[in-house]
Amino acid sequence: MNASVMPPASSARSSEAPYVAIEGLRRTFDVSRPWLARVIERQPRQILRAVDGVSFEIRRGETFALVGESGSGKSTVARMVVGLLPPSGGDVRITGVSMTDPREAAARRRLRRRIQMVFQDPYASMNPRWRVRRIVAEPIRAFNLLQGEAAIGRRVGELLGLVGLHPDDGVKYPHEFSGGQRQRIAIARALASEAEFLVGDEPTSALDVSVQAQILNLMRDLQDRLGLTYLFISHNLAVVRHMANRIGVMYLGRVVEIADGRELFRAPKHPYTRMLLDAVPDIGLTGRKRIPVSGEIPNPINPPPGCAFNPRCPFANERCRTEVPALVEGVACHAFQERRLPA
């Protein structure tokens, strides 16, 4: 995979309504010990804030990527977007339909088949006792898209061919395929419902580098051919650079920077984004001064006050330690807003 290749900018006009609009999304988990144990040991409840006020938009036909360290809340956002996890607050709107408002339940049911998810481990998302043709055909039957076994079988063969497999592979079981082939099957299953919006949760992180490139190129090709919209979750910056039109950087449940893909890699603004990019090996031996990675992501049960990144940030001051920065001009950083960051 050529990490220097960037996807073309989205053709969607900024005046168009966003395909996906996420506003103030929050998710908390109660990780407290059982009630009686807390009473005996006089311990308070413990609430984990996995996602805390995330907002961004995705335009039709583009790839929006969320990046960040493990534990930053990326996968939790992905699961809330597709409806696998109810949010504790905020809203997700896809084509204007709320994924949380009970008054829009009927519209949400009609929208459901157009939203699919591709998981990190495709084998874990498949029934090992089913043949591939049944796995891929399941969304067609569930949404009643075709009638008759012959028509469904032809459609399954078309989908397998679309993702680079042979129609005859439908008689095999998931364990008879490699990891990359299973991910192709998972993509074919996602497309079986005539989906328009795919959420990829680390879809290539478990694959070899050469196979990663094949899957990513397949996803790019399908996007061009079918007009798909992607939310892409990854911690691999080379993958994100290859795939994304725009990128959101998450840290401890919050989005700290949103930028065009080319701009983010050319001139990152938030100190955390700079740290992530500085961690990538300098193959070109440019000699550019880098900020070494220091510290670890804090405990989300007891996050630091103010900016969550302040314990690891070399530019933090007293304001950073007491006041949570707002996302202004695509950056949530007091040092950036006060122009204290070096060029």
N, C-alpha and C positions, 0 to 999 in steps of 0.2 A: 504494500500500500504506500502510495506516495503521499506523505504527510503535507507536502507543500501545495497540493491541489485543494482549492477551495471551491465550494459549490457556487453557482451563479446566484446573484442577488435575487430575492423574490420579486416576481413581476407584479405582485399585488400592490395596488395603490394605497398609500397611507390613509386616503379618505374613505376607503371601504371599511365596512364593519368587520371586526376581527372574527375569524372562524371560531377561535377559543378565547374566552375572556375570563381570567381568574382574578378575583378581587378579595383581598384580605383573608386568604385561606389559612385556617388554623386547624391543628389537630393535637390534642393532648391525650395522654394515656395515664391512667391511675395505676401506678406500680407499687402501691402501698402493700405492706404486709397485712395478713388477715386482721379483722377488727379486734378480736380478743387479744391477739398478740400485741397490737398497738396500745390497747388499754392497759395491759399488764406492764409493758415496758415504757409507757408514757411517750410514745413516739407519734409524731404528726403524720398525716397523709403525705405521700410523695407523688407529685404530679410531674410527668415528663412532657415537656413541650417539644414535640417532634417537628412541628411546622408552626411558625409564628408570624402570621400576617404576610403571606406571600401573594404578590400581585404581578401578573404579566399577561401579555396577549400573544396569540399565534395567528398569523394571517394565513388565508387559504393558500395551499400549495407550497408552503415553506417548511423548513425544518428548524424547530426551536430546540436547542439542547440545554439541559441542566447539568452542570458539573459541580464537583466539590468532593471533599474527602468523605470516607465512609462515616455515617452518622450525621451527615448534614441535612437529611430529610428529603433527598431527591426521590427515592422510591416511594416514600409515603405520599408525596405530592402526586406521583404517577397513579397510585392506586385510588386516590381521591378523585382524580380527573375522570377516570373510567368508571367510577361508581363502585369499586370493590371495597372501599373504606369510606364511611360517612365522615364528613368534616365536623369538627367541633364548632366552627364558625366560618364566616365568609361564604363565597358562592363561586361556582363554576358554571359558565354558560358556554354551550356549544351550539353554534348557529342560532344564537339568541335564546335557546332553551335552557332553563335552569336545571342543573343536575341535583339540586337540593330542595327546591320549592315543591311541597306536596300538591300545590294547585296545578302544577304542570306535569303531573304523573303520566297522563295520556300522551302528551307530546314527547315525553322522555322515552316511553316505550317504543314509539315509532322511530325515534332517533337511535335506539340502542344498537341495532344491527350495523350502523355505519361507524361504530366505535369499537376497535379491537385492540388487544394488547399482545405483544410478543415478549415472552419472558426470558430471563437469563438462562434458565435450564429448560430446554424444550422437552427433554425426556420426562421431567417431573410433571409437565403439564399435559401429558398424553396418557391415555389408558393403555397400559402395556398388553392387555388382552385383546385390543381391537386392531384390526388391520388398518393400514394407512388410508385406504379408500373410505372406510367408515369414519375415521377421525376427521378427514377433510370434508366429508359429506355432512357431518353433524350440524354445522351452522345452516346449511341449505335446508335441511329438514326442520330444524328448530324454528327458522323464520319462514318456512313454507314458501321458499322461493321458486322451486320447481316441483312438478308432479311426475311420478313414474320413475322407476329404478333406472330405466335406460337413459332418460334425460339427465338424471343425477349422475350416473356413471360417466357420461360424456363430459359433463361439467367438471367432475373431479379430474378426469384425464387432462382437460384443458388447463386446470389450475396447476397440476403437477408439472406439465410442460412449461408453464409460465415461469416457474421458479427454478427451472433447470434440471428437473427430474423426468424420468420416463413414465408414461401412463401405466405401464406394466408394474411399476413399483408399488402400485396401490394394493397388491395382494400380499405385500410383506408386512411384518410387524415392526414397531419402532426400534426394537433392539437389534435389528438387522442393518441399521444405518449408522453412519458416523455422526459425530456431533454436528458438523456443518450441514449434513444432509437432513438431520432432524430439525435444524433451525429452518431449512427451506420448507419442510413440511409444515412447521408452525406458521410460517408466513403464508403458505397456500391456504391453510385453515382460516387465517385471519381474513384473507381476501375472499373466501367462499361466501361470506355474508354481504359481499359488495361494499366493503368498508371504504370509507373516505379518510378516516382519521385513525392512524396507528400510533400507539404508545409503545416504544421500545425501551424496556427496563434492562439496561446492560445486555443487549441481545448478542453481543460478540465477545464479552469478556472471558467466557469459558472456552473459547476456540483458539486454535493456533493462529499465529500472525497471518500466514498465507491464506488460511480459511476465513479469517476476519475480513480480509480485503475482498474476497469473493462475495461474502454476505453483504458487506457495505455497498459494493458496486451493484449488486442485485437490487438492494433497496433503493439506491439512487435511480437505477434504470426503471423500476416499477413506479417510482414517484413521477418521473418524466412521462411515462406511458399512460398512467392512470390518473394523474393529477392528485396524488395523495398528499395529505398533510401529516407531518410527523412531530411528535414530542419525543425527543431522544434523551435518555438518561445514561450518563457515562461518567467515569472518573478518568478515562484515557483521553488526554488532550489531543493526541494525534488522530484518534478516531473522530473527536468532535470537530477538529479542523477540517477533516475530510468531508463531514456530513452537514454541518450546520450553517444556515443563513444567519441566524442570530443566536446568541448564547447568554444564558443566565447563570451566574456564579452563586452558589448557595454556601452558607456557613452557619452551622448550628441553628437550622430551621428558618433562616432568613435569606432573602436574595440581597446580595451586597453589590452586585454590578450586573447590568444588562447592556449589551452592545452588539453591534454588527460583528459577524465572525472575523472578517478581515481586520477591522479596527481593534478588536479586543486583542488579537495576537500581535498587532503592530504597536499599539500603544495602550497597554493595560493601565487602568486608573486606580483601582482599589489595591491597597497593599497586599491583601490576601490573594488577589488575582496575580499580582506580580510574583508573589511567593510560589504559587502553583507553576507559573511559567518558568521561574528560575530553577525549579526542581527538575525540569526536562534537561537531559544531557546536551551540552553545547557541542554538537557534532561538527559544526562549522568552525569551531575554535575562533570565535569572534573576539574573545578577550574582554567581552562586556562584563562589567562588575555585577555580581549577583548577590542577592540577599539570601543567606543560608536559611534553610527550613529549621525552625526552632519550635519547641513545645509540641503539645498535642491538643486536639480538639477538646474543649472543656466538657464537664459532665452536664448533659442537658437537663438533669433534675435540679441542679443548682448552678445555673449559668452565671457568669460574672455580670455585675451591673454595668449599665451603659452599653457601649459597643462590645459585643461578645468576643470580638477579635482583639480587644485591647491588651490582654496579657501576652500576646505573641507579636504585637505590632511595635516596630521600632520608632514609630512616629506618634504614639499615643501620648495625650496630655490629660490634664484633670477633667476636661470636658468629655473626653472619650470614655473615662472611667465612671461617669455619672449619668450621661445623657445618651439615649439610644438615637443613632443618626437616622434621618429619613432618607428615602431614595430620591435624590435630586439630580436631574440630568443623567439619570441612569446609574448613579453611584451613591451608596449609603456610607459616607465616610466624612467625618468632621475635618480631617487633615486635608482631604481633597477640596472640600468646600472652602476652607480657609487658606488654600494654596500653600500648604506647608510641605507638600510632597516634592521631592526632587524630580526634575524632568527626566 
